[in-house]
């Protein structure tokens, strides 16, 4: 059964058709990757799913609820968790404090109480559980500013998990990483696979083909192909879309 159904999604910016009557679905527990050349509309799509921008037409139905015109906070409370290409954390706070703040924000509490967030059991317990999942429990007291880039991305995934998200929208989690850091995040997402539904926007083709159950290829806002990794690997149209930019091997 699908947890996310996108149908006929359209987004225009002036004369640019960034999302062109797009249909997309996510089954529960799968990792569905969205790939495509630069300017294909991948981030515009994930921004519409997260509620940062609203579509001009079409529907977004998540877990049986129509979220097409709902703001980001309503989507988050419905179970859609969003991460970003650029990490959004507080460098002077500890790993645990950042994760507890994510729980606090999701619950709708005021940020004026941030100093006590990591000490409150209702915030600390889900935060520590999320850190355990991503392998950062032993670094809970470490200031985020001391973390390597790849570890910061793991923290951001923990912050999404701590909100109890049913579906993770991950926008280029491997961006700017070394090969070793990418391998660590791939291993983390493989551990989450099955227990969490993940929509993955990613340029790292090695990571995509290692992780994805299904892949959708966007070109000029339109899905030119969708299928298993093997089907996409052998799709001549996909190779044409990537000609001159990146070969899929």
C-alpha positions in Angstrom: 0.0 0.0 0.0 1.3 3.4 -0.9 1.9 6.0 1.8 2.4 8.9 -0.6 0.5 9.6 -3.8 1.4 12.5 -6.0 -0.8 13.1 -9.1 -0.7 15.7 -11.8 1.6 18.0 -9.9 2.4 21.3 -11.7 4.6 24.2 -10.7 5.4 27.2 -12.9 7.9 30.0 -12.2 6.9 32.6 -14.8 7.5 30.9 -18.2 9.4 28.0 -16.6 7.5 24.7 -16.1 9.5 23.3 -13.2 7.1 20.4 -12.5 5.2 19.1 -15.4 2.1 17.1 -14.5 4.1 14.7 -12.4 2.8 11.4 -10.9 4.8 9.7 -8.2 4.1 7.2 -5.5 5.9 5.8 -2.5 5.2 2.3 -1.0 5.5 1.9 2.7 9.0 1.0 3.8 10.7 1.6 0.5 13.5 3.9 -0.6 12.4 5.7 -3.7 15.2 7.8 -5.4 14.5 10.8 -7.6 17.4 11.5 -10.0 18.0 13.7 -13.0 20.3 16.3 -14.6 20.8 19.7 -13.0 17.7 21.8 -13.4 15.4 18.8 -13.7 13.2 20.0 -10.9 14.2 17.6 -8.1 14.5 20.2 -5.4 11.3 21.9 -6.6 9.5 18.6 -6.2 10.8 18.0 -2.7 10.0 21.6 -1.7 6.4 21.0 -2.8 6.2 17.7 -0.9 7.6 19.5 2.2 5.2 22.4 1.8 7.9 25.1 1.3 6.2 26.0 -2.0 2.7 25.1 -3.1 1.9 23.5 -6.5 -0.2 25.3 -9.1 -2.1 22.1 -9.8 -2.3 18.5 -8.8 -2.6 16.6 -5.5 -0.3 15.4 -2.7 -1.9 12.7 -0.6 0.0 11.4 2.4 -1.2 8.5 4.6 -4.7 9.1 3.3 -4.7 12.8 4.0 -4.7 15.5 1.3 -1.8 17.8 2.1 -1.7 19.7 -1.2 -2.2 23.1 0.3 -1.1 22.4 3.9 1.8 24.4 5.4 5.1 22.6 6.4 4.2 22.3 10.1 1.0 20.4 9.3 2.9 18.1 7.0 5.5 17.5 9.7 2.8 16.6 12.2 1.3 14.2 9.7 4.6 12.4 9.5 6.5 13.9 6.6 10.0 14.7 7.8 12.3 16.9 5.7 16.1 17.3 5.7 18.0 19.8 3.6 21.0 20.1 1.2 22.6 22.4 3.8 22.6 21.2 7.3 20.3 23.2 9.7 21.8 22.8 13.2 23.0 25.0 16.1 26.8 24.7 16.2 27.2 25.8 19.8 24.6 23.3 21.1 25.4 19.6 21.8 24.2 16.8 19.6 21.6 15.9 22.2 20.4 19.5 22.5 19.9 19.8 18.8 18.0 16.6 18.6 15.8 17.4 21.6 15.0 20.8 20.0 13.8 19.0 17.0 11.4 17.0 19.2 10.4 20.1 21.0 9.6 22.0 17.8 7.6 19.1 16.4 5.5 19.1 19.6 4.8 22.8 19.1 6.5 24.0 22.3 8.1 27.5 22.5 11.8 27.8 21.8 12.2 30.2 24.8 12.6 27.0 26.9 15.5 25.7 24.9 17.9 25.6 27.8 15.9 22.8 29.5 15.1 20.8 26.4 17.8 18.2 26.8 16.9 17.7 30.5 13.2 17.0 29.9 12.5 13.3 29.8 9.7 13.7 27.2 12.3 15.3 24.9 15.4 13.5 25.9 14.1 10.0 25.5 13.0 10.2 21.8 16.1 12.3 21.1 18.4 9.6 22.5 16.5 6.9 20.7 17.1 8.6 17.4 20.8 9.1 18.2 21.1 5.4 18.9 19.6 4.7 15.5 22.1 6.7 13.7 25.1 5.7 15.8 25.6 9.0 17.6 24.5 8.2 21.1 28.1 8.2 22.3 28.5 11.7 21.0 25.4 13.1 22.6 27.4 15.7 24.7 29.6 16.8 21.8 29.2 20.3 20.4 27.9 20.2 16.9 30.6 22.6 15.8 33.2 19.9 16.5 31.6 17.3 14.2 32.8 16.4 10.7 30.5 17.2 7.8 29.4 13.7 7.3 28.5 13.2 11.0 26.5 16.5 10.9 24.4 15.0 8.1 23.9 11.9 10.3 22.7 14.2 13.0 20.2 15.9 10.7 18.8 12.5 9.9 18.5 11.8 13.6 16.7 15.1 14.1 14.1 14.0 11.5 13.8 10.5 13.0 13.3 12.1 16.5 10.1 13.7 15.4 8.6 10.3 14.7 8.4 10.9 10.9 6.7 8.1 8.9 8.4 9.3 5.7 11.8 10.9 5.3 12.3 13.5 2.5 16.1 13.5 2.1 17.5 16.2 -0.2 21.1 15.2 -1.2 22.2 13.8 2.1 25.6 12.8 0.6 26.3 16.4 -0.8 29.9 17.5 -0.1 30.9 14.3 1.5 34.1 12.3 1.1 33.8 8.7 -0.2 34.2 7.4 3.4 31.5 9.8 4.7 29.1 8.8 1.9 29.7 5.1 2.7 28.7 5.8 6.3 25.5 7.5 5.4 24.6 4.8 2.8 25.1 2.2 5.6 22.9 4.2 7.9 20.1 4.5 5.3 20.4 0.7 4.6 19.7 0.1 8.3 16.7 2.4 8.2 15.3 0.7 5.1 12.1 -1.2 5.7 11.4 0.5 9.0 11.1 3.9 7.3 9.8 5.1 4.0 12.4 7.4 2.3 12.2 9.7 -0.7 15.8 10.3 -1.7 17.0 13.1 -4.0 20.6 12.4 -4.7 23.4 13.0 -7.3 25.6 10.2 -6.1 24.7 7.3 -8.4 26.6 4.7 -6.5 24.5 5.6 -3.4 21.3 5.6 -5.4 21.8 2.2 -6.9 23.0 0.8 -3.6 19.9 2.0 -1.8 16.9 2.4 -4.0 14.0 0.0 -4.4 12.6 2.2 -7.2 14.0 5.2 -9.1 12.2 8.0 -10.9 14.1 10.1 -13.4 13.1 13.7 -13.9 13.9 15.8 -17.0 12.5 19.3 -17.2 10.1 18.5 -14.4 8.7 15.5 -16.1 9.2 11.8 -15.2 10.8 10.2 -18.2 11.3 6.8 -16.5 10.4 5.0 -13.3 11.3 1.5 -12.2 13.7 -0.8 -10.4 17.4 0.1 -10.4 18.0 -2.5 -13.1 15.3 -1.1 -15.3 16.6 2.4 -15.0 20.2 1.2 -15.5 19.2 -0.3 -18.9 16.9 2.5 -20.0 18.2 4.2 -23.1 16.3 7.4 -22.4 17.9 7.8 -19.0 21.4 7.6 -20.6 20.3 10.3 -23.1 19.1 12.5 -20.2 22.5 12.2 -18.5 24.6 12.6 -21.7 27.4 15.0 -21.1 26.8 15.2 -17.4 27.0 11.7 -15.7 26.9 8.2 -17.0 24.9 5.7 -15.0 26.9 2.5 -14.6 
